[in-house]
Amino acid sequence: MSLGDCKIVMIGPLPPPLGGIAVFLHRLSKVHTEYEFIKENGMSKVEWLYQCCKKKRHLIYHSPNVNRIISLLIIKMLTGNKYSIFSHGSIMMDSYVNGNMLTRYLLQEAARQTEFVYVLNSKIFTFMVQNLGVNQERVKLVSSFLPPILEEEDNILNSYSQQMLDFSQDHSPLLIVNASRLTFYQGVDLYGIDMCVNLMPKIIEIFPRAGLIIALAEIGDLNYYQFLQSEVIKNGLQSVIHVMTGNKEVWPLFKRVHLLVRPTITDGDAISLREAIAFGCPTVASDVCDRPAETVLFKARDEEAFFAVVMEVLSLEEH
């Protein structure tokens, strides 16, 4: 990534908390020590403006904050500073489709005035070129996957509770779903955690020792969390489902589990899918975006299709 004489500055949601973007930036900081990394979490408007207005810096913005993406355009007009956007998901596309005329115009201009727009899948690449009018040569289709830092494995394992470790040993087949937090997208569970809870009664009918780990960096929507807990209790799944919370990377678990599921309603690149594949763990995911070739796909929000592909994969595994 060469951007002339300017210092490259990455700004976005650095950990904690952990999430797809935070994990990517954390690993990128270990690879590119020559870059500057700035944590946007909790940043005030004054600090934001201060960082954006410094001279001889090329800001590469990783956060899905549409207002700040638009503000980069205004800051460039006032200061001449350059910027690029790293779009990890569909937030710009969604804001454009659902926005008013002013929002659409500003998003178009913000995208067109970038040096580069980095995107994670072909759907967003096409949107940037066809809808926002960005020159195709300035839209870069990239992956957000960087290999895990293996030296951190022992520390990560030590951060897991003994209860979680025991759970992983006591259940087979063992499934895992992970999310940065419980949240909604257009009124639907973004990460499909509800689908995973609904899946398990069917799975244990066939595999009585099966278990599911739900890994959440943050709880997020507390009311929804309590609803999901009530569903677990109502279906007698207390010993079948274990919820692991906290800022813990999950990749060491891909050496232990039999299947990673990713039933999202929208997605970018999904680092966890690529991590699982790197460690030889099978993966199942919704068909909402480009997925690694090794992943078995199903139609998003189709619970019957979800069950069918999970059974297809588990039937091929030894437990």
N, C-alpha and C positions, 0 to 999 in steps of 0.2 A: 504494500500500500504506500505509494509515493505521492506526496502532495506538495512538492516544491520545497521551499525553504521554511515553510511554516511548521511550528511544533504541532504534532498531532495530539489532540486532546479528546479522549473518550469520556462522555458524560452520560450517566444513566443510573439505574437502580442497582448499585453495588451491594453485596451482602453485608450484614443481614438486612432483611430476610432473604432466604434463598428462593429463587425462581429461575425460569429458563434464561432470562436476560442476565440476571445476577451471576449465575454459574458461568455463562459464557464470558462475561467481563472479568470475572475472577481468574479464569484460566488464561484469558488473553493477556492479562497483566503479568502473568508468569512467563509468557512467551515473548512479549514485546515490552521489555523493561524501559525501552527508550520512549514509549508513549506516556503521556500523563493521564491518569484516571481520576475522575472527580465523581464523588457520590452525590447523586441528585436527591436522594431520599431526604425529605424534610427541608430541602433548600428553600430559603425565602426568595421573594421576588427580587429583592435588592442584591442578594448573592448571585442569583441567576443572571441578572443584568451585568454585574461586575465580571463574571466569568466570560460572558458572551462578548463583552466589549474590549477585552484585553487584545493587544496588538500581536501580530505575527503568530497567531494560533489558528489552526484549522480545527474547528469543533465538529466532532462526529457524534450526533445525538441518537441515543438508543432508547429513549423512553417513549411510551405510547401516549404522551401528553400533547394533544392536538393544539391546545392554546400556545404551548411553548414552541411547537413546530412552526406555527404561523408567526410567532414573535421573532423567530430567526430571520424571516424575510424582512421584517421591519428593521431589525438590528443591522442587517446587511446594507439596507438602503441608507441608513444613517452613518454607518462606520466603514463600510466597504469590506468588512470581515467575511471570510469564506466559511461555508459550513457544508456538511453532508448529513444525510439522514440514513440511519440503519433501521429499516422497518422489519421488526421481528414478528409482526402479525398483521391483522387486517384492519387496524384502527383507522388508518387514513382512508382506506376504501370505504369502510362503514360510515365514517364521518362525512365523506363526500356524497355517498348515495343518499344518506338521510338528512343532509344539511340543507340550509337555505342557499339562495343564490350568492350571498356574500361569503359564506363559509366555503362554498365550492370554488369561488374565484380566488380566495386567499390560499386555499390548499393547492390549487393549480399553480399559482405564482410561487408559493413556497417550494414546491417540488421542482419547478422549472429553474429556479435560481440556485439550486444546489450544485455542488461540484459533482457529486455522485449520490445515487440512491441505491442502497444495498437491500436486496430483498431475498426471502428465503424459499419462495416457491414460484412456479410459472404463472399461477393465477394472478398474483400481485405484480409480477413483472409485466404482464399484459395490461393490467389496469394502469400502471404508471405510464406506460407508453401511449395507450389508446385513449384513456380518460383524462389523465393529468397532463398529457402532452410532453412528457420528458423525452429528450433525445435518447434513442435506444442505446447508443454507445455509452451513455452515462448511467444506465441502469445495470447494476451488477447482480447477477444471480449467484448467491453464495450459500454456504452452509454455516450454521452457528455451532456446529459440533467441533469441539476440541477434545482430545483424549483426556480422560480423568488423570489427575496427578496421583499416581500410584503410591507415592510416599505418604500420602495423607490417609491411606486406608485404615491403619491401626487406630488413628485418632478418631476417625469416623465411626468405626465399630465400637470404640469405647464410649461414644456418645449415645449409643443405643441402650435402652433399658434391658435388664435381664429378662423381664417379662416378654419383650419383643423378640429377643434372641431365642427364648424357649419356645415361643409361638412358632417361629420359623422352623424349628426342629421337629415340632409336634404335628405339623400338618403337611399333607402331601395328597394331591398336587397343591402347590402354593402359588397363588396369584398376587400381583401387586398392581396398584394404580396410584399415581402420584399427582399432586397439584400444589401450586404455590399457595392457594387459599380457596375456600368455598366461595364461589361467586356465580353470577348469572350473566348470560349473553342473550339479549332479546327475550328475556323471561324464561330461559332454559338453563339448567345446570351446565355451566361451561365445560367442566371436565367430565361430566357424565358419571359422577359418583353415585347418583341415584340408580343408574342402570347397573352399576356393579353390585349395589346392595340387593337389587331385585334379582340379579343373576344367581346369587349364591344358593338360595333354596333349591333351584333346579340342579345346580352342580353337585350339591351334597347328596342328592337322591342317587346319583351315579357314582360319585366319589365321596364316601362318607367322611373321610379324613381330610377333605379339602379345606383350605383356608384362604383368606384374603387379607392382605395388608393394605390399608389406606394411609398413604404418607402425605401429610399436610405440613408445609412449612409454617403456615399460620392457619388459625381456625377460619378467619374471615367472617362470613355471615353466621352469627351465633344462633339466631333463630332457626336457620336452615340446618345447622349442625345438630341442634336439639331435635329437630324433626327427623333427621336421619337416624339419630340414636334411638328414637321411639320406634322407628321402622325395624331396626335391628332387634330390639326387645320384642316387638310384636311378632316377629317371625322366628324368635328363638335362636338368633344368630350370635349371641354374646360370645360363645366359644369359637365361632367360625370366623369372625371379623375382628381384626385388631387395628386400631387407629394409632398411628405414630405421628406425633406432632413435634414441632420445633425445627430449628434451622439445621437440618442434617441432610447431607447429600445421601442419595439412595443407591448409588451405583454399586457399592459392595454387595448389596442384596441381590443383584442380578446374577451373582455366582451361586445363589442359594435357591432362588424361586424358579418355578417352571414356566411362568408366563407373565409378561407385562401387558396390561390392557390400557388402551388410550382411546376411550369413547367420547372424544371431544366434539362439540358442536361447531367449532371453528378452531384453526390452529395455524402456527407458523411452520417451524421446522421440527420441533419436539426433540430436544436434546436427549431426553430419557429413552426414546426409541433407538436412537443411534448408539447410546451407551449400552443398552441391553443387547443389541445385535453384536457389538464389539466383544461382549463377554459370552456370546453364544446362547443368550436367553431368547426364546421365541417371543414374537410380538404380534398383537392384534390391535388394529386401530380403525377408526371411522374414516370414511373416504372423502373427507372435507378438503384435502389438499394433497400435494405431492407427498408420498411416503417412500421410505426405503424399499427397494425391491423385495427384501426378505420379509416384509410385513404382510400379514394376511388382513385384507380389508373387508369391511362390511358397511352397509348403508347406514349413515348417521341416524341415530335415535330409533333405529329399528331393533327392538329388544329380541325378537325372534331370530333375526339374522345375527345379532351379537352372540346369542347363546349357541347358534349353529357353528359359527367359526371358532368359538372358544372350545367347543366339544371336538371339533375337527382337529385342532392343534393338540389338545390334551390327550386325545386318543392315540396320537403318534408318540407321546412321551412315555418314558419309564418313570414310575413313581415309587 
